[in-house]
Amino acid sequence: MDCIFSAARQRVSPVGTRLFVTTFPCHYCARHIVTAGIDEVQYIEPYPKSQALALHQDSITTESKGWRAPSEGGSQVLFHPFTGVSPRLYRRAFLMTGELKDKRTGAMKIDKPHWISQWVFA
Ligand SMILES: [Zn+2]
């Protein structure tokens, strides 16, 4: 809700936008998301206790198949899980925090991240 109100205070329209949130919205925030004209919400963590879908089933969907954005004539805001690198893993995945070259030889010392081996190379 704070980002919607902050946008309003700064005169930035949320209509037709995509909102990234940490947790599936509660029913109260969902109501504001729908009213603000946001097209899509991507969340990282589910929130099973949320009543958003039950209370706003006419204006929210989790089904992306055949979905059309409200700003393009559709009638439901799409809530779906975020696909990508979460903020917690972003730093490890994309920031070059380690030494990349051997100072003496100049050879690249890039190796696969220790955390990826269990998923990709197992
Ligand atoms: Zn909320």
Backbone and ligand atoms as CSV (ligand in chain L), in Angstrom:
chain,resi,resn,atom,element,x,y,z
A,1,MET,N,N,0.823,-1.197,0.000
A,1,MET,CA,C,0.000,0.000,0.000
A,1,MET,C,C,0.853,1.241,0.000
A,2,ASP,N,N,1.968,1.178,0.712
A,2,ASP,CA,C,2.825,2.356,0.804
A,2,ASP,C,C,3.336,2.794,-0.569
A,3,CYS,N,N,3.690,1.841,-1.417
A,3,CYS,CA,C,4.209,2.256,-2.736
A,3,CYS,C,C,3.110,2.894,-3.579
A,4,ILE,N,N,1.882,2.434,-3.420
A,4,ILE,CA,C,0.769,3.037,-4.170
A,4,ILE,C,C,0.542,4.474,-3.690
A,5,PHE,N,N,0.536,4.643,-2.382
A,5,PHE,CA,C,0.329,5.986,-1.837
A,5,PHE,C,C,1.524,6.899,-2.137
A,6,SER,N,N,2.723,6.330,-2.110
A,6,SER,CA,C,3.910,7.128,-2.455
A,6,SER,C,C,3.844,7.597,-3.901
A,7,ALA,N,N,3.389,6.700,-4.782
A,7,ALA,CA,C,3.241,7.082,-6.189
A,7,ALA,C,C,2.245,8.228,-6.318
A,8,ALA,N,N,1.144,8.131,-5.575
A,8,ALA,CA,C,0.129,9.179,-5.629
A,8,ALA,C,C,0.692,10.509,-5.138
A,9,ARG,N,N,1.450,10.456,-4.042
A,9,ARG,CA,C,2.032,11.695,-3.507
A,9,ARG,C,C,3.007,12.338,-4.491
A,10,GLN,N,N,3.669,11.492,-5.272
A,10,GLN,CA,C,4.634,12.007,-6.248
A,10,GLN,C,C,4.017,12.194,-7.631
A,11,ARG,N,N,2.719,12.027,-7.687
A,11,ARG,CA,C,1.965,12.203,-8.943
A,11,ARG,C,C,2.452,11.273,-10.055
A,12,VAL,N,N,2.750,10.041,-9.661
A,12,VAL,CA,C,3.142,9.002,-10.626
A,12,VAL,C,C,1.971,8.039,-10.726
A,13,SER,N,N,1.471,7.858,-11.928
A,13,SER,CA,C,0.314,6.987,-12.104
A,13,SER,C,C,0.719,5.512,-12.057
A,14,PRO,N,N,0.027,4.710,-11.244
A,14,PRO,CA,C,0.304,3.275,-11.209
A,14,PRO,C,C,-0.496,2.499,-12.264
A,15,VAL,N,N,-1.307,3.199,-13.026
A,15,VAL,CA,C,-2.184,2.539,-14.004
A,15,VAL,C,C,-1.342,1.803,-15.055
A,16,GLY,N,N,-1.669,0.543,-15.221
A,16,GLY,CA,C,-1.007,-0.256,-16.240
A,16,GLY,C,C,0.384,-0.729,-15.873
A,17,THR,N,N,0.725,-0.683,-14.596
A,17,THR,CA,C,2.077,-1.055,-14.182
A,17,THR,C,C,2.131,-2.484,-13.648
A,18,ARG,N,N,3.343,-2.941,-13.436
A,18,ARG,CA,C,3.612,-4.252,-12.841
A,18,ARG,C,C,4.237,-3.994,-11.473
A,19,LEU,N,N,3.669,-4.585,-10.456
A,19,LEU,CA,C,4.133,-4.368,-9.082
A,19,LEU,C,C,4.870,-5.607,-8.582
A,20,PHE,N,N,6.088,-5.409,-8.089
A,20,PHE,CA,C,6.867,-6.504,-7.517
A,20,PHE,C,C,6.804,-6.384,-5.995
A,21,VAL,N,N,6.397,-7.458,-5.345
A,21,VAL,CA,C,6.259,-7.444,-3.892
A,21,VAL,C,C,6.932,-8.671,-3.294
A,22,THR,N,N,7.269,-8.570,-2.034
A,22,THR,CA,C,7.927,-9.701,-1.380
A,22,THR,C,C,6.947,-10.820,-1.062
A,23,THR,N,N,5.714,-10.448,-0.723
A,23,THR,CA,C,4.754,-11.441,-0.264
A,23,THR,C,C,3.425,-11.262,-0.980
A,24,PHE,N,N,2.740,-12.365,-1.246
A,24,PHE,CA,C,1.410,-12.311,-1.847
A,24,PHE,C,C,0.560,-11.340,-1.031
A,25,PRO,N,N,-0.101,-10.406,-1.692
A,25,PRO,CA,C,-0.819,-9.355,-0.960
A,25,PRO,C,C,-1.976,-9.876,-0.095
A,26,CYS,N,N,-2.208,-9.187,0.986
A,26,CYS,CA,C,-3.388,-9.451,1.808
A,26,CYS,C,C,-4.605,-8.874,1.073
A,27,HIS,N,N,-5.791,-9.165,1.558
A,27,HIS,CA,C,-6.996,-8.694,0.863
A,27,HIS,C,C,-7.113,-7.174,0.876
A,28,TYR,N,N,-6.585,-6.580,1.915
A,28,TYR,CA,C,-6.669,-5.128,2.026
A,28,TYR,C,C,-5.780,-4.460,0.967
A,29,CYS,N,N,-4.532,-4.915,0.876
A,29,CYS,CA,C,-3.619,-4.372,-0.149
A,29,CYS,C,C,-4.132,-4.710,-1.542
A,30,ALA,N,N,-4.683,-5.910,-1.708
A,30,ALA,CA,C,-5.193,-6.328,-3.025
A,30,ALA,C,C,-6.263,-5.365,-3.510
A,31,ARG,N,N,-7.111,-4.948,-2.604
A,31,ARG,CA,C,-8.164,-4.002,-2.977
A,31,ARG,C,C,-7.567,-2.703,-3.506
A,32,HIS,N,N,-6.530,-2.224,-2.850
A,32,HIS,CA,C,-5.872,-0.994,-3.295
A,32,HIS,C,C,-5.150,-1.197,-4.623
A,33,ILE,N,N,-4.568,-2.360,-4.807
A,33,ILE,CA,C,-3.866,-2.675,-6.063
A,33,ILE,C,C,-4.859,-2.630,-7.225
A,34,VAL,N,N,-6.008,-3.249,-7.035
A,34,VAL,CA,C,-7.040,-3.267,-8.081
A,34,VAL,C,C,-7.534,-1.845,-8.350
A,35,THR,N,N,-7.829,-1.131,-7.298
A,35,THR,CA,C,-8.363,0.219,-7.436
A,35,THR,C,C,-7.358,1.172,-8.089
A,36,ALA,N,N,-6.072,0.944,-7.814
A,36,ALA,CA,C,-5.035,1.821,-8.369
A,36,ALA,C,C,-4.840,1.616,-9.865
A,37,GLY,N,N,-5.354,0.516,-10.396
A,37,GLY,CA,C,-5.220,0.283,-11.834
A,37,GLY,C,C,-3.966,-0.475,-12.226
A,38,ILE,N,N,-3.341,-1.118,-11.259
A,38,ILE,CA,C,-2.140,-1.919,-11.538
A,38,ILE,C,C,-2.562,-3.151,-12.338
A,39,ASP,N,N,-1.774,-3.502,-13.353
A,39,ASP,CA,C,-2.110,-4.637,-14.210
A,39,ASP,C,C,-1.705,-5.980,-13.613
A,40,GLU,N,N,-0.533,-6.003,-12.986
A,40,GLU,CA,C,0.064,-7.287,-12.646
A,40,GLU,C,C,0.862,-7.180,-11.353
A,41,VAL,N,N,0.821,-8.240,-10.560
A,41,VAL,CA,C,1.597,-8.310,-9.320
A,41,VAL,C,C,2.459,-9.560,-9.370
A,42,GLN,N,N,3.738,-9.390,-9.105
A,42,GLN,CA,C,4.613,-10.550,-8.983
A,42,GLN,C,C,5.108,-10.609,-7.548
A,43,TYR,N,N,4.899,-11.740,-6.901
A,43,TYR,CA,C,5.278,-11.897,-5.493
A,43,TYR,C,C,6.325,-12.989,-5.352
A,44,ILE,N,N,7.119,-12.902,-4.312
A,44,ILE,CA,C,8.157,-13.914,-4.071
A,44,ILE,C,C,7.632,-14.979,-3.110
A,45,GLU,N,N,7.104,-14.556,-1.992
A,45,GLU,CA,C,6.637,-15.508,-0.988
A,45,GLU,C,C,5.121,-15.650,-1.058
A,46,PRO,N,N,4.628,-16.867,-0.980
A,46,PRO,CA,C,3.173,-17.030,-0.900
A,46,PRO,C,C,2.667,-16.586,0.479
A,47,TYR,N,N,1.423,-16.325,0.565
A,47,TYR,CA,C,0.818,-15.942,1.848
A,47,TYR,C,C,-0.514,-16.684,1.937
A,48,PRO,N,N,-0.460,-17.934,2.351
A,48,PRO,CA,C,-1.664,-18.781,2.336
A,48,PRO,C,C,-2.846,-18.208,3.116
A,49,LYS,N,N,-2.585,-17.384,4.097
A,49,LYS,CA,C,-3.690,-16.826,4.892
A,49,LYS,C,C,-4.410,-15.673,4.182
A,50,SER,N,N,-3.834,-15.193,3.081
A,50,SER,CA,C,-4.445,-14.069,2.377
A,50,SER,C,C,-5.843,-14.438,1.878
A,51,GLN,N,N,-6.761,-13.543,2.066
A,51,GLN,CA,C,-8.128,-13.732,1.593
A,51,GLN,C,C,-8.367,-12.967,0.291
A,52,ALA,N,N,-7.283,-12.473,-0.303
A,52,ALA,CA,C,-7.409,-11.630,-1.499
A,52,ALA,C,C,-8.174,-12.329,-2.618
A,53,LEU,N,N,-7.819,-13.562,-2.918
A,53,LEU,CA,C,-8.489,-14.264,-4.013
A,53,LEU,C,C,-9.950,-14.550,-3.684
A,54,ALA,N,N,-10.205,-14.940,-2.459
A,54,ALA,CA,C,-11.581,-15.264,-2.070
A,54,ALA,C,C,-12.477,-14.031,-2.093
A,55,LEU,N,N,-11.938,-12.910,-1.652
A,55,LEU,CA,C,-12.760,-11.706,-1.537
A,55,LEU,C,C,-12.814,-10.872,-2.817
A,56,HIS,N,N,-11.825,-11.052,-3.679
A,56,HIS,CA,C,-11.772,-10.227,-4.892
A,56,HIS,C,C,-11.656,-11.090,-6.141
A,57,GLN,N,N,-12.333,-12.218,-6.143
A,57,GLN,CA,C,-12.193,-13.144,-7.274
A,57,GLN,C,C,-12.694,-12.558,-8.588
A,58,ASP,N,N,-13.515,-11.548,-8.526
A,58,ASP,CA,C,-13.976,-10.910,-9.757
A,58,ASP,C,C,-12.916,-9.997,-10.374
A,59,SER,N,N,-11.950,-9.567,-9.566
A,59,SER,CA,C,-10.989,-8.589,-10.078
A,59,SER,C,C,-9.526,-9.044,-9.978
A,60,ILE,N,N,-9.309,-10.263,-9.464
A,60,ILE,CA,C,-7.944,-10.795,-9.359
A,60,ILE,C,C,-7.934,-12.210,-9.916
A,61,THR,N,N,-6.862,-12.543,-10.621
A,61,THR,CA,C,-6.692,-13.917,-11.088
A,61,THR,C,C,-5.246,-14.351,-10.880
A,62,THR,N,N,-5.031,-15.646,-10.777
A,62,THR,CA,C,-3.676,-16.198,-10.737
A,62,THR,C,C,-3.408,-17.003,-12.008
A,63,GLU,N,N,-4.372,-17.011,-12.898
A,63,GLU,CA,C,-4.258,-17.773,-14.145
A,63,GLU,C,C,-3.790,-16.858,-15.277
A,64,SER,N,N,-2.566,-17.085,-15.734
A,64,SER,CA,C,-2.019,-16.212,-16.776
A,64,SER,C,C,-2.474,-16.609,-18.183
A,65,LYS,N,N,-2.940,-17.847,-18.334
A,65,LYS,CA,C,-3.374,-18.294,-19.655
A,65,LYS,C,C,-4.620,-17.506,-20.080
A,66,GLY,N,N,-4.504,-16.836,-21.199
A,66,GLY,CA,C,-5.618,-16.058,-21.723
A,66,GLY,C,C,-5.848,-14.732,-21.009
A,67,TRP,N,N,-4.959,-14.423,-20.085
A,67,TRP,CA,C,-5.123,-13.184,-19.318
A,67,TRP,C,C,-4.866,-11.961,-20.194
A,68,ARG,N,N,-5.643,-10.933,-19.953
A,68,ARG,CA,C,-5.447,-9.666,-20.646
A,68,ARG,C,C,-5.382,-8.567,-19.595
A,69,ALA,N,N,-4.383,-7.722,-19.712
A,69,ALA,CA,C,-4.156,-6.665,-18.728
A,69,ALA,C,C,-5.352,-5.724,-18.653
A,70,PRO,N,N,-5.725,-5.295,-17.446
A,70,PRO,CA,C,-6.814,-4.336,-17.300
A,70,PRO,C,C,-6.613,-3.066,-18.129
A,71,SER,N,N,-5.360,-2.631,-18.258
A,71,SER,CA,C,-5.112,-1.410,-19.038
A,71,SER,C,C,-5.312,-1.637,-20.534
A,72,GLU,N,N,-5.462,-2.919,-20.906
A,72,GLU,CA,C,-5.705,-3.240,-22.315
A,72,GLU,C,C,-7.089,-3.861,-22.503
A,73,GLY,N,N,-7.964,-3.581,-21.556
A,73,GLY,CA,C,-9.338,-4.023,-21.680
A,73,GLY,C,C,-9.722,-5.238,-20.860
A,74,GLY,N,N,-8.739,-5.887,-20.241
A,74,GLY,CA,C,-9.046,-7.030,-19.378
A,74,GLY,C,C,-9.725,-6.582,-18.098
A,75,SER,N,N,-10.209,-7.555,-17.328
A,75,SER,CA,C,-10.964,-7.181,-16.131
A,75,SER,C,C,-10.315,-7.642,-14.823
A,76,GLN,N,N,-9.201,-8.375,-14.909
A,76,GLN,CA,C,-8.604,-8.888,-13.683
A,76,GLN,C,C,-7.101,-8.595,-13.605
A,77,VAL,N,N,-6.660,-8.256,-12.413
A,77,VAL,CA,C,-5.237,-8.071,-12.141
A,77,VAL,C,C,-4.625,-9.465,-11.985
A,78,LEU,N,N,-3.481,-9.680,-12.612
A,78,LEU,CA,C,-2.811,-10.978,-12.534
A,78,LEU,C,C,-1.848,-10.997,-11.356
A,79,PHE,N,N,-2.038,-11.958,-10.454
A,79,PHE,CA,C,-1.109,-12.183,-9.341
A,79,PHE,C,C,-0.382,-13.483,-9.642
A,80,HIS,N,N,0.930,-13.405,-9.776
A,80,HIS,CA,C,1.649,-14.650,-10.014
A,80,HIS,C,C,3.036,-14.615,-9.395
A,81,PRO,N,N,3.616,-15.810,-9.168
A,81,PRO,CA,C,4.923,-15.862,-8.521
A,81,PRO,C,C,6.007,-15.241,-9.392
A,82,PHE,N,N,6.912,-14.563,-8.756
A,82,PHE,CA,C,8.063,-13.976,-9.427
A,82,PHE,C,C,8.942,-15.089,-9.984
A,83,THR,N,N,9.403,-14.910,-11.212
A,83,THR,CA,C,10.332,-15.859,-11.814
A,83,THR,C,C,11.626,-15.120,-12.077
A,84,GLY,N,N,12.682,-15.549,-11.434
A,84,GLY,CA,C,13.960,-14.875,-11.611
A,84,GLY,C,C,14.793,-15.004,-10.358
A,85,VAL,N,N,15.775,-14.148,-10.241
A,85,VAL,CA,C,16.668,-14.185,-9.091
A,85,VAL,C,C,16.092,-13.294,-8.000
A,86,SER,N,N,15.810,-13.881,-6.866
A,86,SER,CA,C,15.230,-13.118,-5.766
A,86,SER,C,C,16.270,-12.146,-5.210
A,87,PRO,N,N,15.802,-11.099,-4.513
A,87,PRO,CA,C,16.749,-10.115,-3.981
A,87,PRO,C,C,17.849,-10.740,-3.115
A,88,ARG,N,N,17.504,-11.779,-2.405
A,88,ARG,CA,C,18.484,-12.420,-1.516
A,88,ARG,C,C,19.635,-13.051,-2.308
A,89,LEU,N,N,19.329,-13.580,-3.510
A,89,LEU,CA,C,20.357,-14.234,-4.311
A,89,LEU,C,C,20.973,-13.313,-5.366
A,90,TYR,N,N,20.364,-12.145,-5.565
A,90,TYR,CA,C,20.830,-11.237,-6.617
A,90,TYR,C,C,22.301,-10.890,-6.446
A,91,ARG,N,N,22.650,-10.525,-5.237
A,91,ARG,CA,C,24.019,-10.106,-4.959
A,91,ARG,C,C,25.020,-11.208,-5.332
A,92,ARG,N,N,24.708,-12.427,-4.917
A,92,ARG,CA,C,25.619,-13.536,-5.216
A,92,ARG,C,C,25.679,-13.844,-6.704
A,93,ALA,N,N,24.545,-13.663,-7.391
A,93,ALA,CA,C,24.471,-14.055,-8.796
A,93,ALA,C,C,25.070,-13.013,-9.731
A,94,PHE,N,N,24.914,-11.725,-9.414
A,94,PHE,CA,C,25.254,-10.711,-10.396
A,94,PHE,C,C,26.342,-9.716,-10.010
A,95,LEU,N,N,26.612,-9.552,-8.760
A,95,LEU,CA,C,27.627,-8.574,-8.399
A,95,LEU,C,C,29.005,-9.219,-8.386
A,96,MET,N,N,29.936,-8.524,-9.008
A,96,MET,CA,C,31.295,-9.047,-9.046
A,96,MET,C,C,32.016,-8.630,-7.776
A,97,THR,N,N,31.835,-9.404,-6.760
A,97,THR,CA,C,32.406,-9.044,-5.469
A,97,THR,C,C,33.765,-9.701,-5.243
A,98,GLY,N,N,34.079,-10.695,-6.021
A,98,GLY,CA,C,35.350,-11.395,-5.816
A,98,GLY,C,C,36.413,-10.956,-6.799
A,99,GLU,N,N,37.579,-11.413,-6.600
A,99,GLU,CA,C,38.688,-11.143,-7.507
A,99,GLU,C,C,38.502,-11.991,-8.762
A,100,LEU,N,N,38.546,-11.358,-9.942
A,100,LEU,CA,C,38.286,-12.095,-11.182
A,100,LEU,C,C,39.560,-12.544,-11.902
A,101,LYS,N,N,40.650,-11.813,-11.703
A,101,LYS,CA,C,41.883,-12.175,-12.403
A,101,LYS,C,C,42.995,-12.487,-11.403
A,102,ASP,N,N,43.821,-13.420,-11.818
A,102,ASP,CA,C,45.013,-13.711,-11.039
A,102,ASP,C,C,45.963,-12.525,-11.209
A,103,LYS,N,N,46.371,-11.893,-10.132
A,103,LYS,CA,C,47.183,-10.675,-10.208
A,103,LYS,C,C,48.531,-10.910,-10.885
A,104,ARG,N,N,49.077,-12.089,-10.742
A,104,ARG,CA,C,50.400,-12.373,-11.301
A,104,ARG,C,C,50.322,-12.756,-12.778
A,105,THR,N,N,49.384,-13.663,-13.127
A,105,THR,CA,C,49.325,-14.172,-14.506
A,105,THR,C,C,48.294,-13.447,-15.365
A,106,GLY,N,N,47.330,-12.807,-14.745
A,106,GLY,CA,C,46.259,-12.158,-15.497
A,106,GLY,C,C,45.182,-13.118,-15.960
A,107,ALA,N,N,45.346,-14.384,-15.650
A,107,ALA,CA,C,44.352,-15.387,-16.052
A,107,ALA,C,C,43.056,-15.196,-15.271
A,108,MET,N,N,41.955,-15.403,-15.961
A,108,MET,CA,C,40.655,-15.278,-15.287
A,108,MET,C,C,40.485,-16.400,-14.276
A,109,LYS,N,N,39.969,-16.027,-13.139
A,109,LYS,CA,C,39.760,-17.013,-12.088
A,109,LYS,C,C,38.274,-17.264,-11.849
A,110,ILE,N,N,37.485,-17.042,-12.880
A,110,ILE,CA,C,36.042,-17.217,-12.714
A,110,ILE,C,C,35.715,-18.696,-12.649
A,111,ASP,N,N,34.963,-19.043,-11.677
A,111,ASP,CA,C,34.526,-20.422,-11.507
A,111,ASP,C,C,33.027,-20.384,-11.252
A,112,LYS,N,N,32.407,-21.507,-11.408
A,112,LYS,CA,C,30.973,-21.529,-11.143
A,112,LYS,C,C,30.747,-21.282,-9.649
A,113,PRO,N,N,29.648,-20.596,-9.324
A,113,PRO,CA,C,29.355,-20.347,-7.915
A,113,PRO,C,C,29.172,-21.666,-7.162
A,114,HIS,N,N,29.625,-21.703,-5.939
A,114,HIS,CA,C,29.543,-22.948,-5.163
A,114,HIS,C,C,28.108,-23.416,-4.995
A,115,TRP,N,N,27.166,-22.461,-5.010
A,115,TRP,CA,C,25.773,-22.835,-4.747
A,115,TRP,C,C,25.051,-23.372,-5.972
A,116,ILE,N,N,25.640,-23.223,-7.172
A,116,ILE,CA,C,24.932,-23.653,-8.373
A,116,ILE,C,C,25.196,-25.124,-8.689
A,117,SER,N,N,26.290,-25.659,-8.196
A,117,SER,CA,C,26.661,-27.020,-8.562
A,117,SER,C,C,25.601,-28.039,-8.172
A,118,GLN,N,N,24.969,-27.811,-7.066
A,118,GLN,CA,C,23.990,-28.798,-6.601
A,118,GLN,C,C,22.760,-28.855,-7.518
A,119,TRP,N,N,22.479,-27.763,-8.264
A,119,TRP,CA,C,21.288,-27.780,-9.122
A,119,TRP,C,C,21.631,-28.100,-10.576
A,120,VAL,N,N,22.710,-27.497,-11.070
A,120,VAL,CA,C,23.016,-27.600,-12.493
A,120,VAL,C,C,23.903,-28.794,-12.819
A,121,PHE,N,N,24.899,-29.041,-11.996
A,121,PHE,CA,C,25.884,-30.057,-12.343
A,121,PHE,C,C,25.723,-31.358,-11.567
A,122,ALA,N,N,24.684,-31.463,-10.778
A,122,ALA,CA,C,24.511,-32.683,-9.962
A,122,ALA,C,C,24.121,-33.862,-10.846
L,1,ZN,ZN,ZN,-1.498,-5.905,3.078
